């Protein structure tokens, strides 16, 4: 299975991959009974001790970007008279608006997934303590408009495509946290994290240009490099003739995933504080995920042949008569992308150190004096994964109310680098049990494969036992 290159194909042509930060739902930051607020600010504690139900205690998935499924998958203009396929890709030559919706600059799609294998929080040693084992994954892609334009139009003789990139990272973290009250106003907390790297991949294309050679071929000039950190990973190669010189060379045509396992180790820390200005106003600040992973192997491939012939991107049916969906067609997109990247294997160049990103959260909360079950919160977030290229910022205003002992709810409005959205958190905490469901961007219309039509959405939920 061409998992690695399928991931590139899926992100670039279906936007279904999983950068938003791997935080909890930000709509719950000021929800005082939300058990996982300590993952937004390690200084925050809970009134009750808890232990998660394994694997379903806390599940987070989100997407963010300025292009998505609805730009990449379109209604088929030939249906039903000339085709039985209801949908097609944006590259279908019969579309008159294949480029509608794409940004004229960089088109970015990114996402995260976090699953709590185990989590517990308890009061002891003069403060509040947390223990967590989480599996986390991130992916982010940036594609310039000119690459989509080249895929749709063959009328221009030259495209200055520029730079494109894709980054994927997956690791497991073991986290130990402690927070305590310093005085009546100040509370501080921190977390130490042991990171076990499972997979990391980075593909960069720089200074790419495409010159039309004839009706069906392009001469591509670019600097491209792939780095993969995964146990047992191997590139597969085929021989091809040079474009401008006699002779042949080997280029990457496929990959062997081997037996993925532990591929690196790292450390990270979180630090946070809260300060109560008076009975009604509290300020919050936290830094998260300051750390890195040292990968044991770095399998590199680059395009030593800087200019080469490319047959162009070709449309692939989204759904075939046999019932295959887009994921089953990924191999065909993969082959096209591998031809475009045109990489040659460089081997394993040793260890590689990569960061896991960083997030800054700053908050302000006001408790309504005449009805103290109502709190208004303002949260500012800045996050960056895989370097500054994927940095995003958000400002979120929320209202939080606890009308009864067993329920607390939050509604929020957020504006970030990509969109304006509405979020919520519903938190049920009956005796001995807790369940929550929240979203920072409420999911809109979905495809038949349950993929959001745009790239802004997410969900967070969990089942926990209160002790």
VORO-616790 format. One record per residue (C-alpha): residue number from 1; x, y, z. Coordinates in Angstrom, 3 decimals, decimal comma, padded with zeros to 6 digits. Layout:
REM residues N
R    n         u         v         w
R  NUM         X         Y         Z
...
END
This chain:
REM residues 467
R    n         u         v         w
R    1   000,000   000,000   000,000
R    2   001,435   003,328  -001,028
R    3   000,443   004,923   002,268
R    4   002,920   007,796   002,284
R    5   002,312   008,972  -001,260
R    6  -001,396   008,279  -000,917
R    7  -001,316   010,739   001,938
R    8   000,101   013,372  -000,397
R    9  -002,500   012,552  -003,012
R   10  -005,296   012,667  -000,477
R   11  -004,228   016,026   000,899
R   12  -003,548   017,670  -002,437
R   13  -006,549   016,330  -004,297
R   14  -009,123   015,494  -001,619
R   15  -008,124   017,590   001,398
R   16  -009,055   014,691   003,644
R   17  -005,808   014,473   005,586
R   18  -005,615   015,243   009,187
R   19  -002,221   021,506   011,293
R   20  -004,642   023,052   013,623
R   21  -003,147   022,542   017,015
R   22  -003,815   019,318   018,853
R   23  -005,579   021,155   021,614
R   24  -008,915   020,403   023,139
R   25  -011,964   022,209   021,858
R   26  -011,241   025,896   022,470
R   27  -014,931   026,638   022,967
R   28  -014,554   024,924   026,348
R   29  -011,664   027,001   027,673
R   30  -013,887   028,885   030,161
R   31  -016,171   025,909   030,884
R   32  -015,221   025,154   034,483
R   33  -016,473   021,550   034,478
R   34  -014,718   020,613   031,226
R   35  -012,222   017,987   032,423
R   36  -009,594   018,607   029,748
R   37  -009,077   022,346   030,179
R   38  -005,618   021,449   031,512
R   39  -004,671   020,615   027,912
R   40  -005,327   024,250   027,018
R   41  -003,622   025,648   030,118
R   42  -001,806   023,313   032,547
R   43  -002,555   025,674   035,444
R   44  -006,278   024,813   035,241
R   45  -007,639   022,154   037,567
R   46  -010,918   020,331   038,182
R   47  -013,159   020,152   041,227
R   48  -013,451   016,389   040,848
R   49  -010,975   013,606   040,267
R   50  -011,511   011,617   037,077
R   51  -010,281   008,696   035,023
R   52  -011,012   008,306   031,342
R   53  -012,648   005,357   029,669
R   54  -009,762   003,993   027,556
R   55  -009,645   005,232   023,962
R   56  -012,933   007,171   024,244
R   57  -012,136   009,520   027,125
R   58  -011,069   012,357   024,849
R   59  -011,135   012,292   021,035
R   60  -010,342   015,385   018,959
R   61  -010,293   015,859   015,194
R   62  -010,297   019,109   013,261
R   63  -009,520   020,652   009,897
R   64  -008,600   024,189   008,910
R   65  -007,734   025,884   005,632
R   66  -008,804   028,036   002,709
R   67  -009,671   025,218   000,297
R   68  -011,280   021,842   000,697
R   69  -013,414   019,080  -000,685
R   70  -015,923   021,370  -002,399
R   71  -013,135   022,976  -004,472
R   72  -011,639   019,620  -005,429
R   73  -014,755   017,574  -006,085
R   74  -017,428   019,064  -008,369
R   75  -020,757   018,121  -009,885
R   76  -020,201   016,313  -013,163
R   77  -021,522   018,501  -016,039
R   78  -022,014   015,352  -018,154
R   79  -024,408   013,709  -015,672
R   80  -026,876   012,163  -016,398
R   81  -027,016   012,433  -020,194
R   82  -023,424   011,474  -021,045
R   83  -022,125   009,954  -017,821
R   84  -023,472   007,984  -014,865
R   85  -020,952   009,680  -012,502
R   86  -022,609   012,405  -010,408
R   87  -019,328   013,980  -009,310
R   88  -015,923   014,574  -010,834
R   89  -012,648   016,286  -009,928
R   90  -011,846   019,946  -010,572
R   91  -009,640   018,776  -013,489
R   92  -012,570   017,562  -015,574
R   93  -012,109   019,299  -018,953
R   94  -015,867   019,787  -019,356
R   95  -016,104   022,054  -016,320
R   96  -016,330   025,764  -017,070
R   97  -015,381   026,819  -013,518
R   98  -012,795   024,280  -012,393
R   99  -010,707   026,920  -010,626
R  100  -013,571   028,587  -008,752
R  101  -012,961   028,737  -005,013
R  102  -009,195   028,387  -005,062
R  103  -007,169   031,193  -003,512
R  104  -005,050   033,213  -005,922
R  105  -002,127   032,809  -003,503
R  106  -001,269   029,751  -001,433
R  107  -004,012   027,194  -000,894
R  108  -003,641   025,579   002,520
R  109  -005,424   022,680   004,143
R  110  -004,452   021,184   007,456
R  111  -005,747   019,190   010,347
R  112  -005,088   017,202   013,463
R  113  -006,273   014,188   015,327
R  114  -005,718   013,317   018,960
R  115  -006,930   010,217   020,773
R  116  -006,506   009,765   024,501
R  117  -005,535   006,189   025,261
R  118  -005,693   006,923   028,968
R  119  -006,088   010,033   031,129
R  120  -006,539   010,730   034,808
R  121  -006,682   013,782   037,039
R  122  -006,536   013,880   040,827
R  123  -005,823   016,153   043,774
R  124  -002,639   015,264   045,657
R  125   000,671   016,711   046,839
R  126  -000,719   020,175   047,413
R  127  -002,203   020,622   043,960
R  128  -003,890   018,995   040,980
R  129  -002,133   016,282   038,949
R  130  -002,720   014,787   035,518
R  131  -001,401   011,682   033,759
R  132  -002,097   011,140   030,062
R  133  -001,160   008,817   027,234
R  134  -002,173   010,248   023,857
R  135  -001,734   009,398   020,192
R  136  -001,443   012,516   018,029
R  137  -001,274   013,157   014,305
R  138  -000,891   016,273   012,158
R  139  -000,808   017,023   008,451
R  140  -000,551   020,279   006,525
R  141  -000,291   021,100   002,836
R  142   000,332   024,318   000,920
R  143  -000,266   024,395  -002,834
R  144   000,104   027,540  -004,995
R  145  -002,746   028,554  -007,261
R  146  -000,534   028,116  -010,331
R  147  -000,313   024,359  -009,757
R  148  -004,103   024,002  -009,840
R  149  -004,221   026,312  -012,856
R  150  -001,701   024,168  -014,681
R  151  -003,740   021,040  -013,848
R  152  -006,863   022,611  -015,389
R  153  -005,542   024,737  -018,265
R  154  -003,031   023,727  -020,873
R  155  -003,413   026,891  -022,929
R  156  -000,586   028,877  -021,338
R  157   002,935   028,088  -022,387
R  158   004,557   028,777  -019,005
R  159   003,593   028,652  -015,340
R  160   005,721   030,066  -012,532
R  161   004,380   027,662  -009,939
R  162   006,622   028,654  -007,027
R  163   006,742   026,654  -003,798
R  164   004,595   023,829  -002,443
R  165   004,924   021,698   000,656
R  166   003,381   018,866   002,599
R  167   004,183   017,781   006,154
R  168   002,919   014,836   008,167
R  169   003,767   013,834   011,718
R  170   002,497   011,185   014,142
R  171   003,693   010,415   017,658
R  172   002,646   009,139   021,049
R  173   003,022   011,301   024,156
R  174   003,142   010,416   027,840
R  175   002,321   013,539   029,842
R  176   002,666   014,291   033,559
R  177   001,190   017,538   034,848
R  178   000,966   019,414   038,139
R  179  -000,656   022,719   039,089
R  180  -000,999   024,529   042,407
R  181  -002,280   027,690   044,001
R  182   000,541   030,099   044,882
R  183  -001,607   032,644   046,695
R  184  -005,191   033,872   046,564
R  185  -004,720   035,346   043,095
R  186  -002,025   033,335   041,288
R  187  -002,116   029,721   040,154
R  188   000,612   028,071   038,049
R  189   001,048   024,718   036,338
R  190   003,211   022,751   033,952
R  191   003,523   019,487   032,082
R  192   006,445   017,323   031,066
R  193   006,000   015,097   028,027
R  194   007,882   012,083   026,755
R  195   007,393   011,768   022,995
R  196   007,706   008,571   020,981
R  197   007,887   009,271   017,258
R  198   006,022   006,948   014,925
R  199   006,275   008,705   011,550
R  200   007,347   012,020   010,060
R  201   007,390   013,076   006,432
R  202   008,174   016,305   004,623
R  203   007,983   017,127   000,920
R  204   009,162   020,509  -000,360
R  205   009,016   021,891  -003,891
R  206   010,772   025,208  -004,534
R  207   011,043   027,535  -007,532
R  208   008,979   025,271  -009,772
R  209   008,211   026,303  -013,339
R  210   006,345   024,496  -016,112
R  211   006,949   025,179  -019,796
R  212   004,614   023,675  -022,393
R  213   006,587   021,362  -024,676
R  214   003,649   020,203  -026,798
R  215  -000,064   019,580  -026,358
R  216   000,443   016,747  -023,865
R  217   003,799   017,367  -022,198
R  218   005,488   019,908  -019,952
R  219   009,122   020,584  -019,130
R  220   009,251   020,947  -015,341
R  221   012,123   022,746  -013,613
R  222   012,174   022,612  -009,808
R  223   014,068   021,831  -006,635
R  224   012,237   019,060  -004,789
R  225   013,145   017,112  -001,667
R  226   011,459   014,429   000,379
R  227   012,443   013,388   003,902
R  228   010,770   010,451   005,628
R  229   011,400   009,290   009,180
R  230   009,788   005,900   009,642
R  231   011,078   002,550   010,737
R  232   011,484   000,181   007,773
R  233   010,622   002,763   005,118
R  234   012,118   002,323   001,631
R  235   011,889   004,118  -001,702
R  236   011,301   002,024  -004,820
R  237   012,855   003,213  -008,076
R  238   012,568   002,804  -011,832
R  239   014,921   003,741  -014,640
R  240   014,190   006,657  -016,969
R  241   016,062   008,457  -019,761
R  242   017,463   011,922  -019,169
R  243   015,535   014,775  -020,779
R  244   018,532   016,708  -022,099
R  245   021,462   014,253  -021,886
R  246   022,044   010,706  -023,131
R  247   021,795   007,884  -020,615
R  248   019,383   006,827  -017,874
R  249   018,836   007,501  -014,164
R  250   016,692   006,039  -011,377
R  251   013,688   007,908  -010,004
R  252   011,276   007,118  -007,182
R  253   008,190   005,313  -008,497
R  254   006,794   003,803  -005,305
R  255   007,450   003,323  -001,601
R  256   007,612   000,391   000,793
R  257   006,222   001,175   004,227
R  258   007,984  -001,780   005,847
R  259   006,904  -002,418   009,433
R  260   006,248   000,971   011,057
R  261   007,191   001,218   014,724
R  262   009,194   003,404   017,068
R  263   011,164   005,842   014,914
R  264   012,376   008,453   017,404
R  265   012,171   009,974   020,873
R  266   011,694   013,501   022,173
R  267   010,664   015,775   025,014
R  268   008,257   018,686   025,338
R  269   006,839   020,944   028,058
R  270   003,740   023,049   028,700
R  271   003,613   025,989   031,109
R  272   000,680   028,118   032,211
R  273  -000,711   030,512   034,804
R  274  -003,969   032,130   035,885
R  275  -004,289   035,399   037,812
R  276  -007,471   036,547   039,539
R  277  -007,588   040,335   039,351
R  278  -010,745   040,465   041,480
R  279  -013,814   038,340   042,126
R  280  -015,129   039,017   038,625
R  281  -012,070   039,168   036,338
R  282  -009,415   036,494   035,713
R  283  -006,596   036,435   033,151
R  284  -004,973   033,320   031,665
R  285  -001,778   032,564   029,731
R  286  -000,135   029,335   028,568
R  287   002,565   028,021   026,234
R  288   002,188   024,496   024,888
R  289   004,173   021,874   023,010
R  290   007,608   023,425   023,344
R  291   009,748   020,483   022,327
R  292   011,171   018,290   019,574
R  293   011,663   014,698   018,419
R  294   015,006   013,198   017,375
R  295   014,290   010,714   014,584
R  296   016,676   007,788   014,209
R  297   016,572   007,557   010,405
R  298   016,047   010,147   007,698
R  299   015,339   008,675   004,275
R  300   015,987   011,392   001,698
R  301   015,101   011,726  -001,966
R  302   015,647   014,748  -004,224
R  303   015,321   015,618  -007,889
R  304   018,909   015,557  -009,142
R  305   017,523   015,923  -012,658
R  306   016,365   019,548  -012,345
R  307   014,559   019,621  -015,703
R  308   012,387   016,732  -016,874
R  309   009,367   015,944  -019,015
R  310   005,981   015,606  -017,287
R  311   002,839   014,349  -019,009
R  312   000,569   016,629  -016,978
R  313  -002,153   016,009  -014,414
R  314  -005,122   014,008  -015,632
R  315  -008,655   013,756  -014,330
R  316  -009,611   010,580  -012,458
R  317  -013,206   009,483  -011,908
R  318  -014,342   010,119  -008,349
R  319  -016,574   007,063  -008,389
R  320  -016,474   004,153  -010,804
R  321  -019,160   001,748  -011,861
R  322  -017,702  -000,862  -009,506
R  323  -018,336   001,448  -006,562
R  324  -014,755   002,568  -005,933
R  325  -014,550   005,874  -004,074
R  326  -011,853   008,538  -004,226
R  327  -009,583   006,756  -001,749
R  328  -009,459   003,722  -004,034
R  329  -008,302   005,965  -006,867
R  330  -005,401   007,413  -004,861
R  331  -002,860   005,178  -006,588
R  332  -003,567   006,875  -009,901
R  333  -003,141   010,341  -008,394
R  334  -000,039   009,043  -006,612
R  335   001,557   008,024  -009,882
R  336   000,958   011,508  -011,291
R  337   002,421   013,204  -008,212
R  338   005,484   010,972  -008,216
R  339   006,066   011,854  -011,856
R  340   005,759   015,547  -011,021
R  341   008,139   015,353  -008,034
R  342   010,601   013,227  -010,022
R  343   012,733   012,285  -007,020
R  344   015,885   010,181  -006,926
R  345   016,841   008,287  -003,785
R  346   019,674   009,729  -001,661
R  347   019,601   007,081   001,074
R  348   019,554   007,433   004,855
R  349   021,516   010,492   006,021
R  350   021,192   009,736   009,747
R  351   019,246   011,397   012,516
R  352   016,894   014,347   012,106
R  353   015,511   016,746   014,728
R  354   012,030   018,219   014,199
R  355   009,867   020,366   016,433
R  356   006,286   019,484   017,280
R  357   005,115   023,079   017,057
R  358   004,009   025,527   019,685
R  359   000,827   027,244   020,828
R  360   000,187   030,405   022,839
R  361  -003,176   030,854   024,563
R  362  -004,089   034,122   026,302
R  363  -007,512   034,520   027,890
R  364  -009,687   036,953   029,818
R  365  -012,793   035,923   031,771
R  366  -015,554   038,075   033,256
R  367  -018,067   036,603   035,695
R  368  -021,423   038,402   035,709
R  369  -021,867   039,690   039,301
R  370  -025,664   039,448   039,290
R  371  -025,682   035,867   037,950
R  372  -022,404   034,133   038,735
R  373  -023,314   031,004   036,769
R  374  -022,740   033,102   033,634
R  375  -019,208   033,879   032,450
R  376  -017,986   035,713   029,360
R  377  -014,587   034,713   027,986
R  378  -012,217   036,024   025,314
R  379  -009,461   033,681   024,115
R  380  -006,594   034,537   021,760
R  381  -004,643   031,661   020,190
R  382  -001,565   031,593   017,981
R  383  -000,251   028,244   016,797
R  384   002,448   027,066   014,425
R  385   003,297   023,554   013,288
R  386   005,932   022,575   010,721
R  387   007,391   026,085   010,774
R  388   005,927   029,544   010,303
R  389   004,464   028,660   006,912
R  390   001,476   027,061   008,609
R  391   001,032   029,555   011,447
R  392  -002,531   030,561   012,267
R  393  -004,174   032,847   014,825
R  394  -007,653   033,055   016,261
R  395  -009,763   035,264   018,525
R  396  -012,752   033,522   020,143
R  397  -015,541   035,045   022,255
R  398  -017,600   032,649   024,355
R  399  -020,525   032,664   026,730
R  400  -020,524   029,975   029,425
R  401  -023,463   029,081   031,632
R  402  -024,112   026,441   034,313
R  403  -027,876   026,614   034,910
R  404  -028,045   023,304   036,846
R  405  -025,597   021,185   038,823
R  406  -025,288   018,461   036,165
R  407  -024,824   020,561   033,012
R  408  -022,619   023,389   031,758
R  409  -022,742   024,750   028,240
R  410  -020,661   027,103   026,119
R  411  -021,368   028,964   022,876
R  412  -018,583   030,728   021,007
R  413  -017,832   032,875   017,977
R  414  -014,363   032,652   016,472
R  415  -012,495   034,412   013,694
R  416  -009,176   032,937   012,578
R  417  -006,694   033,123   009,728
R  418  -009,035   031,183   007,453
R  419  -012,652   031,590   008,489
R  420  -015,353   032,886   010,791
R  421  -017,075   030,118   012,710
R  422  -019,473   029,202   015,503
R  423  -018,643   026,692   018,217
R  424  -020,113   025,058   021,287
R  425  -019,445   022,682   024,152
R  426  -022,116   020,662   025,954
R  427  -020,755   019,156   029,172
R  428  -022,810   016,672   031,215
R  429  -021,469   015,698   034,628
R  430  -023,845   013,545   036,625
R  431  -022,729   011,660   039,711
R  432  -019,852   009,359   038,787
R  433  -019,963   010,085   035,043
R  434  -018,988   012,784   032,554
R  435  -019,763   013,155   028,868
R  436  -018,928   016,121   026,635
R  437  -019,416   017,032   022,991
R  438  -018,023   020,144   021,347
R  439  -017,013   021,801   018,088
R  440  -015,002   024,949   017,364
R  441  -016,397   025,059   013,843
R  442  -019,769   023,423   013,420
R  443  -019,710   020,902   010,611
R  444  -021,770   021,916   007,613
R  445  -022,656   019,773   004,640
R  446  -020,808   016,481   004,294
R  447  -019,957   014,296   001,328
R  448  -021,177   010,723   001,110
R  449  -017,780   009,729   002,511
R  450  -018,518   011,986   005,558
R  451  -015,880   014,499   004,512
R  452  -016,705   018,171   005,289
R  453  -017,310   020,087   002,059
R  454  -015,050   022,879   003,302
R  455  -011,837   022,450   005,264
R  456  -012,993   024,155   008,471
R  457  -014,623   021,896   010,982
R  458  -013,990   019,522   013,802
R  459  -015,411   017,549   016,667
R  460  -014,386   016,717   020,237
R  461  -016,085   014,270   022,582
R  462  -015,319   011,981   025,501
R  463  -016,637   009,646   028,195
R  464  -015,052   009,771   031,659
R  465  -015,620   008,424   035,150
R  466  -015,755   010,915   038,029
R  467  -014,208   009,749   041,299
END
